[in-house]
């Protein structure tokens, strides 16, 4: 079964930020969209990713956006950061998924929908837009789960047959770690804002809002992101892929934000 040593090996394989992306993020920290676009333009893979996502139906720009400067200008600082982190998640996603029955297109659609709806929720809460990056980082949890369990699918199946366990619980039982901790390690490696990392960890629903240390906004956002993750994982394609077993839903944690979530996302 999965051991802490095997998890360490996986984490060592996670690439650091490439130079072009680091320079782009540094420019965004200074609010310099032109410099950020120029740095990103040297990475063909990054620009290709941005074009696909920005011109998808989720973003709804009236005219197609292709030039890097136009892309960054249209996105703005925090949305651009969000997509740079989403690109890093896409880089560690497998060419062929081993545990979840997903294609890369399936994952991209999931990731894009998660980010789009999360933006609606963050804006509704009038929260700092730096928290937009949380959805991109959290989507990486699914990639981590596939990598960790991909080589041990039969063992995981046996454990799940012995009880109604989600993958997060199984991981904790065999390695004393949860996915929120693994995702936080990767996010720190990518120099994600510490407040965003705290939000992502809370949003897994394993920690109480006491961990927010009196930050009511952080707690509300965590509840909303927890609900959003399960809303997107409940779509038929994700259910059929087995992705709904990624983590368990915590109704006690999420219920205080349910009405807001339903109103903003438009659930009747």
N, C-alpha and C positions, 0 to 999 in steps of 0.2 A: 504494500500500500504506500501512499505518499508519505515521505519522510521530510523532516525539516531540512535535511541536507539536499534533497532533490529540489525543494522550493528555493533554497539558496542558489543552486545551480541555475534555475530558471531566471531568478532575479538578476543574476550576473549576465545573462544573455540579453536583458532588456537594454537597448542602445541608449546612450545619452543623447541629449539634444544635438543634432548636427549643427555645424557652424552657421549655415545660412539661417536656420530657424532661430538659433540663439541671437544672432544679430538682429533678426526681425523683431523678436520679442523685446530686446533691449531698446530698439527704436520705439516700439509701442509704449514701453514704460515712460518714455520721454514725450509721448504724444505725437511723434513724428511719423505720420502715415506714409509719407513719400519715401523716407529712408527705409521703413519697414517693407514696403513693396519692392524697393530696389534690392534689398537683401534676399527676399523670398524669390525674386525672379531668377536667381542663379540655381534654384532647385526645381528642375522640370517636374519631378514627381509631386512636389508640393503645389506648384501652380496648377498642374492637371487636376489634383484633388480639389483645390479651391474652385476651379471652374465648374467641376461636376456638381459640387454641393451648392454653390451660390446660384447656379442657373437651374436648380431643381425647383419643383413646384412648391416646396416648403418655404422658399425664400420669396418667391413671387415677384421678382423684379420684372418690370414691364418689358425692358429690352435686355438682350443677352449681354453679359458682362464678361469680357475676355482679357483685357489688358490688366496686368498686376496693379497698376496705380488706380485704375477704376475699381477693381475688386476691393482694395483696402479702403478707398474713399467711401464706397457704398456700405461697407461693413461698419466702419468706425473702429475705435481702439479696442474696446472690450469684446465685441463680436469677432474681431480678427484674432484676438488672443484665443478665444474659444475654439476657433477653427484650426488654429495652429496646434493646439493640444489634441484636437480630434484627429488631425493628420498623424500625430505621433502614435495615437492609439491604433490607427489604421495600419501603421508600419509594423506594429507587433502582432497584428491579427494574422492568423495562419492563411497560407494560400489554399489549404484544404482543411476545413474544420474537422477535428478528430473526435470530439465528444458530442457537441451539439450538431444537429443535422441542419447546418446553415451554409449558405453560400456567402461570398463576400458582398454581393449585392444585397442579400437579406440583411446583413449586418449594417451596411451603409444606410439602408432605409431605416432600420431601427435607430441607429445613432442620430441620423438627421432629424427624425421625428421627435426623438427625445430632446434634442437641443432646441428645436423650434418651439415646442410646447413649454419647455423650461423658460425660454425667453419671455413668453406670455406671463408666466407665473412670477418671475422676478420683477418684471415691469409692474404688474398688478400690486406687488408688495412694496413698490417704490424702494427696492433694495439697491445697494451698491452694485453696479453692473459688473464688477469684478467676479461676482458669483455666477455669472453666465458660464464660466469655464467648468463649473462643477458637473454639469451633465456630460460634457465631453470626457472628463476624467472618470466619472462613474461608469460610463459605457465600457471603459477598459476592464472593469471587473469581469465582464462576460468573456473577454479574451483571456484573462488570467485563469478563469475557471476552466476553459477549454484546454489551456496548456497544462495546467496542473493535473487534471484528471484524464487527459487524452490517452496517456500511456497505461492507465489503470482502469479502463472502462468496465472490465469484467468484475474487478474487485469492488468498484463503486456500486455496480448493479446488485451484487450480493448483499452489501451493506444496506442498500435501499430496500431490498426485499425483506430484510429482517426488522424493518421499522420505517415509519413515515418520516424519513429524514430528508431535509434539503441538503444541497451540496455544501453550504456554509457550515452546517452542523457537523457533517461528515469530516470536513477539513479540520475543524476544531478538535474533533475527537482523535484524529490520527496525528496531527502536527501541533496542536495547541495554538493554532493561529486561525484568524478569520479573514475573509476576503477583504474586509475594510482595511485591515492592517497591511495586506499585500499591496492593495491599490495605493494606500498612503505612502508606502516605501517607493513605489514607482513615481508617484506624483512629486515626491521630494527630490528624486533623481532628476526630474524634469524642471525643478525649481518653480513649481506651482505655488501660488500665494498660500501662506499658512492658514489663513481664514477659510480659503476654499477647501483645503485638505480637511480641516475640522468639520466643515459642512458635509463633505462626502462621507466621512466616517460616521457622523450622526445619522445620515440618511439611509444607512443600511438597516437602521431600526434595532440594533443590538445594544445601543447605549441610550440612557435616559437623557432627557433634556437638561438634567443637572450638569451634564458635561458641557453644556453651552455657557455655563458660568454666568447666568443672569442675562445673557444676550437673547432677548425675546425674538428678535428678527432672525437670528441664526436658527433658533428652535423652530419657528414657523416655516422657514425655508426647508429645513431638514424634513419636516413632516410632509410638505408638499412634494419634495423630490422623491421621498419614499413612495408616496402614492403614484407619482408619475411613472416611476420605474415599473411598478406592477401593472399599471394601466397599459404600458407599451409591451410588457412581457406577456400580457394576456391576449394579445392579438393571435389569431389562428396560426399564422406562420411560425410564431415564436413558441406557441404551445406544442405544435407538431414537432418542432425541433428539440423539445425537451428543455428549452431555456427557462421555462417557468420554475424549474427546480433549482435555479441558481441560488436564490435566497428565499427565506420564508417571509410572508406578509405579517406585520405586527399591527393588528387593528387597534390595540390600546395606544400605541404610539401615534398612529396616523389619524385616528378618528377626529381629533380636535380641528384638523385642517380639511376634513372631507367636504364640507359645504362650500368653502372657498374654492377648493379644487374643482368641484363639479360646476360651479358657476363660471369660472375662468375658462376651463377647457370645453365647456358646453355640453356636459353630460346631463341628460334628462332622467 
